[in-house]
Amino acid sequence: MRRMLLWMAGNRWLRDRLPKLWFARRAVRRFMPGEDAESALRAGAQFQIEGIGSLYTRLGENLVRIEDADEVAAHYLGVMDEIRERRLDGEISVKLTQLGFDLDVERTFAHASALATKAAENGRSLWVDMEGSAYTEATIAFYERLKASHPNVGLCLQAYLRRTAADVRRLLPLQPGIRLVKGAYAEPTEITYQARAEVNANFLALSVAMLEAVRAGGQVRIALGTHDVGLIGQVAEHAAAMGLRKTAFEIQMLYGVRSDQQSRLNREGFIVRDLIAYGEAWYPWYMRRLAERPANVLFALRQMIG
C-alpha cells in the first residue's frame, strides 16, 4: 500500500487529473481546512484558544518559473504580517524548491533571508522543510549558511535516512532547531531504513541524542514531527530520566490527525504545535501523508462518502 501511494504521489498523469475530481477534493478536507491562507489562519486561531500553536505551509514544490518563487516569498511575508496582526502563536515552514532552489540558489537564499528576518521581527522562527534525498546535502548546506546570519531558523530532518545521525552531529554545534520526522518519500534501501521498527528505533535514538545535547547545556530546539504517540511517550520517558522538563521538546502534528492526542498532550504540559497546510498544489503532499500511515486511507474513503 505504501509503495503504491508513493508511486501515485509522483505520477504526473494522476497529479494532473485526480485533484479535479470532487471525491478527491472532499477526501483532502481531513488534512487541510481549506486551500487559502485565510482558512489556515482561522484554524490556527481556534487551536490557539486551546493553547496549541500553529505552523503554516503553503503547498507546492519544484517550481519551473523563478517569478513564481518571488510570488511565494511575497505571499509568506503577507502571512507573517497576518500572524502578527492576529497575535497568533504561528510560524512558517517552507520548501526550498518552492522558493526557486532548482532555478536560482542565490535568489532562493535572498527569499529565505527575507522570510527569516521577518520572522525574527515577530519573535518567531522560520522552518526549512526537507525534500527528497536528492536535495538532502544541498538543503543542509543551505541551512548552515542561513543559520550563520539568522539564528531563528530550523530544519527538518528525516529519521528513515541512514545519514541523519551524522547530520544531527554535524548541526548540533550550530544551536539548531531540528524538526525530526520519519520520512515520506520513495527512496532506495541503500540510503534508508525501510522497516517500520528500524525507522522508529532511529527516530528514538536521534531524539535521545538531541536531548542529551540539551542536558549537556547545548541549545537545541527539538520538534518531534510524528503522530506516533507511543514513540512520543518513549522520548518523554528518556527526557524525564535525564531530569529534563516536558518543555525540553515540542510535538508537531498535522491538522486533522490525532486531534484528541494533540489536546491530551497539551493538557499534560507538552508544547504542541499543529501543522496547517493549505494551497491548491495538495495532491503529492496528500498522497505522501496517506503513505506515512496507510490506515489513513480508510479515513480518506470515509471522507469521500461521508
VMD Tcl script that draws the C-alpha trace (Angstrom):
set ca {
  {0.00 0.00 0.00}
  {2.76 2.43 0.95}
  {4.69 1.79 -2.26}
  {1.56 2.25 -4.35}
  {0.68 5.54 -2.65}
  {4.20 6.90 -3.13}
  {4.06 5.89 -6.80}
  {0.77 7.72 -7.13}
  {2.30 10.80 -5.45}
  {4.94 11.02 -8.18}
  {2.74 10.15 -11.17}
  {2.25 13.25 -13.30}
  {-0.87 11.91 -15.09}
  {-2.65 11.28 -11.79}
  {-1.42 14.58 -10.35}
  {-2.99 16.49 -13.22}
  {-6.33 14.68 -13.07}
  {-7.24 13.37 -9.62}
  {-7.34 16.78 -7.87}
  {-10.13 17.84 -10.24}
  {-12.45 15.06 -9.06}
  {-14.99 16.03 -6.43}
  {-14.45 12.97 -4.24}
  {-10.68 13.59 -4.10}
  {-11.22 17.20 -3.05}
  {-13.67 16.02 -0.42}
  {-11.19 13.48 0.96}
  {-8.37 16.00 1.38}
  {-10.51 18.06 3.77}
  {-9.40 15.72 6.52}
  {-5.87 17.11 6.33}
  {-6.38 20.78 5.49}
  {-9.03 23.36 6.46}
  {-9.07 24.94 3.00}
  {-6.94 25.94 0.05}
  {-6.41 29.58 1.04}
  {-4.34 31.22 3.78}
  {-7.41 32.71 5.43}
  {-8.80 29.23 6.12}
  {-5.47 28.19 7.62}
  {-5.22 31.27 9.83}
  {-8.78 30.82 11.11}
  {-7.95 27.23 12.01}
  {-4.83 28.41 13.81}
  {-6.89 30.86 15.84}
  {-9.10 28.00 17.00}
  {-6.10 25.96 18.11}
  {-4.76 28.95 19.99}
  {-7.89 29.09 22.14}
  {-6.88 25.66 23.41}
  {-3.26 26.68 23.90}
  {-1.89 24.89 20.83}
  {0.41 26.78 18.48}
  {0.40 26.57 14.70}
  {2.81 26.06 11.83}
  {1.73 27.11 8.34}
  {2.89 25.80 4.98}
  {1.60 26.63 1.53}
  {1.75 23.51 -0.60}
  {3.86 23.45 -3.74}
  {7.35 22.40 -4.83}
  {9.77 22.23 -7.78}
  {8.72 25.45 -9.46}
  {9.66 25.97 -13.10}
  {9.44 29.80 -13.19}
  {11.50 31.99 -10.86}
  {8.74 34.59 -10.94}
  {6.52 32.09 -9.14}
  {9.12 31.84 -6.38}
  {9.00 35.62 -5.99}
  {5.24 35.38 -5.56}
  {5.57 32.61 -2.95}
  {8.03 34.68 -0.92}
  {5.75 37.72 -1.08}
  {2.82 35.55 -0.04}
  {4.62 34.25 3.04}
  {5.66 37.76 4.06}
  {1.99 38.70 3.94}
  {1.01 35.66 6.01}
  {3.58 36.65 8.62}
  {2.02 40.11 8.80}
  {-1.36 38.48 9.38}
  {0.05 36.23 12.09}
  {1.38 39.31 13.89}
  {-1.82 41.31 13.44}
  {-3.96 38.46 14.77}
  {-1.48 37.77 17.60}
  {-1.20 34.12 16.72}
  {1.45 31.76 18.04}
  {2.23 30.84 14.47}
  {5.32 30.09 12.40}
  {6.05 29.35 8.75}
  {7.59 26.27 7.15}
  {8.86 26.46 3.54}
  {10.25 24.11 0.90}
  {13.35 25.48 -0.80}
  {12.19 24.31 -4.24}
  {9.08 26.44 -3.68}
  {11.42 29.44 -3.34}
  {13.24 28.63 -6.58}
  {16.03 26.32 -5.37}
  {16.08 24.40 -8.67}
  {16.38 27.63 -10.64}
  {18.49 30.18 -8.76}
  {20.12 29.32 -5.44}
  {21.17 32.91 -4.67}
  {17.66 34.23 -5.29}
  {16.32 31.46 -3.08}
  {18.76 32.50 -0.36}
  {17.60 36.11 -0.64}
  {13.99 35.00 -0.26}
  {14.78 32.76 2.73}
  {16.79 35.55 4.37}
  {13.90 37.98 3.98}
  {11.49 35.46 5.50}
  {13.84 34.72 8.40}
  {14.29 38.43 9.05}
  {10.54 38.99 9.10}
  {10.06 36.02 11.42}
  {12.70 37.40 13.79}
  {10.95 40.77 13.84}
  {7.84 38.93 15.02}
  {9.80 36.90 17.58}
  {9.25 33.70 15.61}
  {11.23 31.06 13.75}
  {11.33 30.09 10.10}
  {11.40 26.36 9.36}
  {13.00 24.85 6.25}
  {11.37 21.62 5.07}
  {13.36 18.65 3.83}
  {12.50 17.21 0.43}
  {13.67 14.06 -1.38}
  {17.15 12.63 -0.84}
  {18.48 14.35 -3.97}
  {18.18 17.60 -2.03}
  {19.40 16.49 1.40}
  {23.03 17.62 1.29}
  {22.28 20.85 -0.56}
  {19.48 21.69 1.85}
  {21.66 21.11 4.92}
  {24.45 23.25 3.43}
  {21.88 25.95 2.64}
  {20.63 25.79 6.22}
  {24.15 26.11 7.63}
  {24.69 29.22 5.54}
  {21.34 30.71 6.52}
  {21.81 29.88 10.20}
  {25.09 31.83 10.26}
  {23.18 35.09 9.82}
  {19.73 34.11 11.08}
  {19.72 32.27 14.43}
  {15.94 31.79 14.29}
  {15.82 29.16 11.53}
  {15.05 25.48 11.95}
  {15.48 22.49 9.65}
  {13.53 19.29 9.09}
  {15.49 16.02 9.15}
  {14.21 12.54 8.24}
  {14.73 9.54 10.52}
  {14.50 6.98 7.73}
  {17.69 8.25 6.11}
  {20.77 6.36 7.27}
  {22.84 9.55 7.13}
  {20.70 11.53 9.59}
  {22.65 10.56 12.74}
  {25.75 12.12 11.19}
  {23.71 15.15 10.11}
  {22.48 15.70 13.66}
  {26.05 15.56 14.99}
  {27.08 18.00 12.26}
  {24.37 20.51 13.16}
  {24.41 20.37 16.97}
  {27.28 22.89 17.33}
  {25.15 25.45 15.47}
  {22.48 25.53 18.22}
  {19.91 24.43 15.65}
  {16.20 23.98 15.51}
  {15.54 20.44 14.27}
  {12.14 19.05 13.37}
  {12.53 15.29 13.20}
  {10.10 13.35 11.01}
  {10.11 9.73 9.90}
  {10.19 10.48 6.15}
  {7.64 10.14 3.38}
  {9.41 9.91 0.02}
  {10.07 6.81 -2.08}
  {13.78 6.20 -1.52}
  {16.14 3.26 -2.22}
  {17.06 0.81 0.51}
  {20.74 1.69 0.18}
  {20.19 5.05 1.87}
  {17.12 4.44 4.02}
  {15.76 2.20 6.72}
  {12.68 0.55 5.25}
  {11.25 -1.49 8.13}
  {8.96 0.40 10.46}
  {10.79 -0.92 13.54}
  {14.13 0.32 12.18}
  {12.76 3.79 11.42}
  {11.19 4.02 14.88}
  {14.41 2.91 16.55}
  {16.41 5.52 14.67}
  {13.83 8.21 15.43}
  {14.15 7.43 19.14}
  {17.95 7.31 19.04}
  {18.13 10.66 17.24}
  {15.68 12.23 19.70}
  {17.70 10.96 22.66}
  {20.93 12.29 21.12}
  {19.38 15.76 20.86}
  {18.04 15.56 24.42}
  {21.49 14.60 25.66}
  {22.87 17.69 23.94}
  {20.28 19.80 25.78}
  {21.14 18.17 29.10}
  {24.81 18.97 28.46}
  {23.94 22.65 28.13}
  {23.50 22.88 24.37}
  {20.77 24.96 22.82}
  {18.65 22.80 20.54}
  {15.04 23.40 19.66}
  {13.70 19.87 19.28}
  {10.43 19.29 17.45}
  {9.04 15.78 17.06}
  {7.07 15.65 13.82}
  {5.17 12.43 14.40}
  {1.69 11.16 15.24}
  {3.12 8.06 16.90}
  {2.11 8.73 20.50}
  {3.86 5.59 21.68}
  {7.13 6.89 20.28}
  {6.48 10.31 21.79}
  {5.94 8.60 25.13}
  {9.31 6.86 24.86}
  {11.06 10.16 24.12}
  {9.28 11.75 27.09}
  {10.46 8.92 29.36}
  {14.06 9.47 28.30}
  {13.73 13.22 28.86}
  {12.32 12.67 32.35}
  {15.13 10.22 33.17}
  {17.61 12.93 32.22}
  {15.90 15.39 34.54}
  {14.54 17.48 31.68}
  {11.16 19.15 31.71}
  {8.35 18.30 29.32}
  {9.09 21.58 27.55}
  {12.56 20.31 26.51}
  {10.96 19.35 23.21}
  {7.78 20.13 21.31}
  {5.36 17.97 19.36}
  {4.24 18.91 15.86}
  {1.30 17.08 14.32}
  {-0.70 17.62 11.16}
  {-4.07 19.30 11.08}
  {-6.84 16.71 11.25}
  {-4.64 13.89 12.55}
  {-4.97 12.61 16.13}
  {-6.60 15.81 17.31}
  {-7.62 14.09 20.54}
  {-3.99 13.25 21.26}
  {-2.88 16.79 20.48}
  {-5.33 18.05 23.08}
  {-4.28 15.42 25.61}
  {-0.58 16.13 25.23}
  {-1.24 19.85 25.51}
  {-3.19 19.34 28.74}
  {-0.36 17.22 30.12}
  {2.06 20.11 29.76}
  {3.83 19.36 26.49}
  {4.35 22.04 23.86}
  {2.12 21.15 20.90}
  {2.07 22.82 17.50}
  {-0.38 21.94 14.72}
  {0.98 21.99 11.17}
  {-1.67 23.52 8.93}
  {-1.17 23.06 5.19}
  {-3.13 24.91 2.52}
  {-2.96 25.67 -1.18}
  {-4.07 24.25 -4.49}
  {-0.98 22.06 -5.08}
  {-2.03 19.49 -2.50}
  {-2.04 16.22 -4.45}
  {1.57 14.91 -4.00}
  {1.65 16.10 -0.38}
  {-1.67 14.41 0.34}
  {-0.60 11.08 -1.16}
  {2.60 11.13 0.90}
  {0.54 11.77 4.04}
  {-1.53 8.68 3.24}
  {1.64 6.69 2.61}
  {3.06 7.64 6.02}
  {0.23 5.75 7.65}
  {-1.77 3.64 5.19}
  {-4.53 3.26 7.80}
  {-5.38 6.85 6.86}
  {-6.71 5.50 3.56}
  {-9.75 4.21 5.45}
  {-10.38 7.67 6.85}
  {-9.98 9.15 3.38}
  {-12.58 6.74 1.99}
  {-14.97 7.71 4.76}
  {-14.48 11.38 3.86}
  {-15.34 10.65 0.24}
  {-18.69 9.07 1.08}
  {-19.50 10.80 4.39}
}
mol new
graphics top color blue
foreach p $ca { graphics top sphere $p radius 0.5 }
foreach p [lrange $ca 0 end-1] q [lrange $ca 1 end] { graphics top cylinder $p $q radius 0.2 }
display resetview
